[in-house]
């Protein structure tokens, strides 16, 4: 009789604990759903490789066939650039100027697209001045930043006059760090170099190394306001570029895998394999 009483009491206690756990899980799911408000979604014609956004919140997508698609802030198509030759595009940047910059590593060529995605003539980096350019990005003064692997250096190139205006050796970093660079961009007079093994290296406007920020691995990172942000797993990481503050936000609990993210003011754009979603995040 005593045994049965203890057993019943134990079962009641276990059920109570299970109820608390389930209630906690449901509360988390409900809170996550309340934080993310779905505004709109659009189907994608092809999977996305890279993305960028301009200051007017237009979205630029590099798809799996090498096309560049311009969408408005709600995902509606505005223009299409279909290159005549397929290349290994390693940079798409629409932030630094009012044009879209594209750099193809395999051909060592870059091109600017206007607002209608009409292309200017392709330009090449002079082979007598550079070894092998791994990454390139536009600067705010109408020049191009580039990462040269032979020798390892961060340079600035004035393509109008075919002249190197700045060259900073990175050999002092290569002695202690194993480079695997994948992204380069200028933002607020600083240069950000993404490396999958090290993190995001920050340089001043003279090419001097300042610090290393977050480690987004191979995820494309972006900058808005005073934050660097990127996706990692099912989380959105936001990292202050002027301090060590970091914020981690769980993505919408939809069961989908998101591969890309963009922040357009108060709107967060999430891209899966087949769709582009527009969310508003509300703090609770």
C-alpha positions as CSV (number, residue, x, y, z in Angstrom):
1,X,0.0,0.0,0.0
2,X,2.8,2.4,0.9
3,X,4.6,1.3,-2.4
4,X,1.5,2.2,-4.4
5,X,1.2,5.6,-2.7
6,X,4.8,6.4,-3.5
7,X,4.4,5.2,-7.1
8,X,1.3,7.3,-7.6
9,X,3.0,10.3,-6.1
10,X,6.1,9.8,-8.3
11,X,3.9,9.6,-11.4
12,X,2.1,12.7,-10.5
13,X,5.4,14.5,-10.0
14,X,6.8,13.2,-13.3
15,X,3.7,14.3,-15.2
16,X,3.9,17.7,-13.6
17,X,7.5,18.1,-14.7
18,X,6.7,16.9,-18.2
19,X,3.9,19.4,-18.3
20,X,6.2,22.2,-17.3
21,X,8.7,21.1,-20.0
22,X,6.1,21.0,-22.7
23,X,4.6,24.3,-21.6
24,X,8.1,25.8,-21.7
25,X,8.7,24.5,-25.3
26,X,5.3,25.7,-26.5
27,X,6.0,29.1,-24.9
28,X,9.3,29.3,-26.8
29,X,7.7,28.4,-30.1
30,X,4.9,30.9,-29.5
31,X,7.3,33.6,-28.5
32,X,9.4,32.9,-31.6
33,X,6.4,33.1,-33.8
34,X,5.3,36.4,-32.2
35,X,8.7,37.9,-32.7
36,X,8.7,37.3,-36.5
37,X,5.9,38.8,-38.6
38,X,5.8,37.5,-42.2
39,X,5.2,40.4,-44.5
40,X,5.4,38.8,-48.0
41,X,7.2,36.0,-49.9
42,X,8.1,35.4,-53.6
43,X,9.2,32.3,-55.4
44,X,12.7,32.2,-56.9
45,X,13.4,31.0,-60.4
46,X,16.8,29.6,-59.5
47,X,18.8,29.0,-56.3
48,X,20.8,32.0,-55.0
49,X,24.6,32.1,-54.7
50,X,25.2,35.6,-53.4
51,X,23.2,38.7,-52.6
52,X,23.7,42.4,-52.0
53,X,21.5,45.5,-51.4
54,X,21.9,49.1,-52.3
55,X,21.0,52.2,-50.2
56,X,17.5,52.3,-51.7
57,X,16.8,48.8,-50.4
58,X,16.9,47.2,-53.9
59,X,18.1,43.6,-53.8
60,X,20.7,42.1,-56.2
61,X,20.8,38.3,-56.6
62,X,23.5,36.2,-58.2
63,X,21.7,33.0,-59.2
64,X,23.1,29.5,-59.9
65,X,23.4,30.3,-63.7
66,X,25.5,33.4,-63.1
67,X,22.7,35.9,-63.8
68,X,22.3,39.1,-61.7
69,X,18.7,39.8,-60.8
70,X,17.6,43.2,-59.4
71,X,14.5,43.1,-57.2
72,X,12.7,45.9,-55.4
73,X,12.3,45.9,-51.6
74,X,9.3,43.6,-51.9
75,X,11.0,41.0,-54.2
76,X,9.4,42.1,-57.4
77,X,11.8,41.8,-60.5
78,X,13.1,45.1,-61.9
79,X,16.0,44.1,-64.2
80,X,18.2,41.2,-65.3
81,X,21.8,40.9,-66.3
82,X,22.7,37.7,-68.1
83,X,26.5,37.6,-68.9
84,X,27.5,36.1,-72.2
85,X,30.1,33.9,-70.4
86,X,29.8,32.1,-67.2
87,X,32.6,32.8,-64.7
88,X,33.4,32.4,-61.0
89,X,31.9,35.5,-59.5
90,X,33.5,36.2,-56.1
91,X,32.1,39.7,-55.5
92,X,28.8,41.4,-55.9
93,X,28.7,44.8,-54.3
94,X,25.9,47.4,-54.7
95,X,26.5,49.4,-51.5
96,X,29.7,51.4,-52.1
97,X,28.5,53.3,-55.1
98,X,25.4,53.8,-57.2
99,X,26.5,51.0,-59.5
100,X,26.8,47.3,-59.0
101,X,30.3,45.9,-59.0
102,X,31.1,42.4,-60.1
103,X,34.5,40.6,-59.9
104,X,35.3,37.3,-61.6
105,X,38.2,35.5,-60.0
106,X,38.9,33.0,-62.8
107,X,39.2,35.6,-65.5
108,X,40.6,38.4,-63.2
109,X,38.1,40.8,-64.7
110,X,35.6,43.2,-63.1
111,X,32.7,45.2,-64.5
112,X,30.2,47.8,-63.3
113,X,26.5,47.6,-63.9
114,X,24.2,50.7,-64.0
115,X,20.8,51.0,-62.3
116,X,19.3,49.1,-65.3
117,X,22.0,46.4,-65.0
118,X,23.5,47.5,-68.3
119,X,27.2,46.6,-68.2
120,X,30.2,48.8,-69.0
121,X,33.2,47.2,-70.7
122,X,35.0,44.6,-68.7
123,X,38.3,45.7,-67.1
124,X,41.3,43.6,-66.2
125,X,43.9,44.0,-63.5
126,X,47.3,44.6,-65.2
127,X,49.3,41.3,-65.1
128,X,52.6,43.3,-64.7
129,X,51.3,44.9,-61.5
130,X,49.5,42.1,-59.8
131,X,50.1,38.4,-59.2
132,X,46.7,36.7,-58.6
133,X,43.8,38.8,-57.4
134,X,41.6,36.6,-55.1
135,X,39.0,39.3,-54.2
136,X,38.1,42.8,-55.2
137,X,35.6,45.4,-54.0
138,X,34.7,49.0,-55.0
139,X,35.8,51.9,-52.8
140,X,33.8,55.1,-52.1
141,X,36.3,57.2,-54.1
142,X,35.8,55.3,-57.4
143,X,38.7,53.0,-57.0
144,X,38.9,49.3,-56.3
145,X,40.3,47.4,-53.3
146,X,41.8,44.1,-54.0
147,X,43.4,41.2,-52.2
148,X,46.5,39.9,-54.1
149,X,47.8,36.5,-53.2
150,X,51.1,36.8,-54.9
151,X,52.5,38.5,-52.9
152,X,49.9,38.6,-50.2
153,X,48.8,42.2,-50.0
154,X,45.8,44.6,-49.7
155,X,45.9,47.2,-52.5
156,X,43.9,50.0,-53.9
157,X,43.8,50.4,-57.7
158,X,42.7,53.5,-59.7
159,X,41.4,51.9,-62.8
160,X,40.9,55.2,-64.5
161,X,44.6,55.9,-64.6
162,X,45.7,52.3,-64.3
163,X,47.7,53.0,-61.2
164,X,48.2,51.4,-57.7
165,X,47.5,54.2,-55.2
166,X,48.0,52.1,-52.1
167,X,49.7,48.8,-51.3
168,X,49.9,47.2,-47.9
169,X,51.8,43.9,-47.3
170,X,49.9,41.3,-45.3
171,X,52.9,39.0,-44.9
172,X,53.0,39.8,-41.1
173,X,49.5,38.2,-40.9
174,X,50.3,35.2,-43.1
175,X,53.1,34.1,-40.7
176,X,50.6,33.4,-37.9
177,X,47.3,32.9,-39.8
178,X,46.2,30.4,-42.4
179,X,44.3,32.5,-44.9
180,X,41.1,31.2,-46.6
181,X,39.6,34.5,-47.8
182,X,36.2,34.6,-49.4
183,X,34.7,38.2,-49.1
184,X,36.0,41.8,-49.3
185,X,34.1,45.0,-48.9
186,X,34.4,48.7,-47.8
187,X,32.1,50.2,-45.3
188,X,32.3,53.5,-43.4
189,X,36.0,54.1,-44.4
190,X,37.0,50.7,-43.3
191,X,37.8,47.5,-45.2
192,X,36.3,44.1,-44.1
193,X,38.0,40.9,-45.2
194,X,36.1,37.7,-44.5
195,X,38.1,34.5,-43.9
196,X,36.5,31.2,-43.2
197,X,39.2,30.1,-40.7
198,X,40.0,33.4,-39.0
199,X,36.9,35.6,-39.0
200,X,36.3,39.1,-40.4
201,X,39.5,41.1,-40.4
202,X,39.1,44.9,-40.3
203,X,41.5,47.4,-41.9
204,X,41.5,51.2,-41.9
205,X,41.3,53.3,-45.1
206,X,45.1,53.0,-45.5
207,X,45.1,49.2,-45.3
208,X,46.4,48.9,-41.8
209,X,45.1,46.0,-39.8
210,X,43.0,46.9,-36.9
211,X,41.2,43.9,-35.4
212,X,39.4,40.7,-36.1
213,X,35.6,40.5,-35.5
214,X,33.2,37.6,-35.7
215,X,33.7,34.3,-37.4
216,X,30.9,33.6,-39.9
217,X,32.8,30.7,-41.5
218,X,31.8,30.7,-45.2
219,X,28.6,32.6,-44.7
220,X,28.3,35.9,-46.6
221,X,28.2,38.8,-44.1
222,X,26.7,42.2,-44.5
223,X,26.8,45.6,-42.7
224,X,24.1,47.9,-41.7
225,X,24.3,50.9,-39.3
226,X,27.0,49.9,-36.7
227,X,26.4,46.1,-37.1
228,X,27.9,43.3,-39.0
229,X,25.4,40.4,-39.5
230,X,25.3,36.9,-40.9
231,X,23.6,33.6,-40.7
232,X,25.0,30.6,-38.8
233,X,22.8,27.5,-38.5
234,X,19.3,28.6,-37.7
235,X,20.4,31.9,-36.0
236,X,21.0,35.5,-37.0
237,X,24.2,36.9,-35.6
238,X,24.5,40.7,-35.2
239,X,28.0,42.0,-34.1
240,X,28.9,45.5,-33.3
241,X,31.7,46.8,-35.5
242,X,32.9,49.3,-32.8
243,X,32.6,47.1,-29.7
244,X,32.5,43.5,-28.7
245,X,28.7,43.4,-28.3
246,X,26.9,40.5,-30.0
247,X,23.3,39.6,-30.4
248,X,21.9,36.2,-31.5
249,X,18.4,35.9,-32.7
250,X,16.6,32.6,-33.5
251,X,15.1,32.5,-37.0
252,X,11.4,31.9,-37.6
253,X,10.4,28.4,-36.6
254,X,9.1,27.4,-40.0
255,X,11.1,24.2,-40.5
256,X,12.9,25.8,-43.5
257,X,16.6,26.2,-44.0
258,X,17.7,29.7,-44.8
259,X,20.9,30.3,-46.8
260,X,21.0,34.1,-47.1
261,X,19.9,37.2,-45.1
262,X,19.6,40.9,-45.8
263,X,18.5,43.7,-43.5
264,X,16.6,46.4,-45.3
265,X,15.9,48.9,-42.5
266,X,13.3,47.3,-40.3
267,X,12.7,44.4,-42.7
268,X,14.7,41.2,-42.6
269,X,15.0,39.3,-45.9
270,X,15.5,35.5,-45.6
271,X,16.2,33.3,-48.6
272,X,15.7,29.6,-48.8
273,X,16.4,27.3,-51.8
274,X,13.1,28.2,-53.4
275,X,11.7,31.4,-51.9
276,X,12.5,34.8,-50.6
277,X,10.8,35.9,-47.5
278,X,10.2,39.3,-46.0
279,X,9.9,39.5,-42.2
280,X,9.6,42.1,-39.5
281,X,11.3,41.3,-36.2
282,X,9.5,42.5,-33.2
283,X,11.1,42.5,-29.8
284,X,8.9,41.1,-27.0
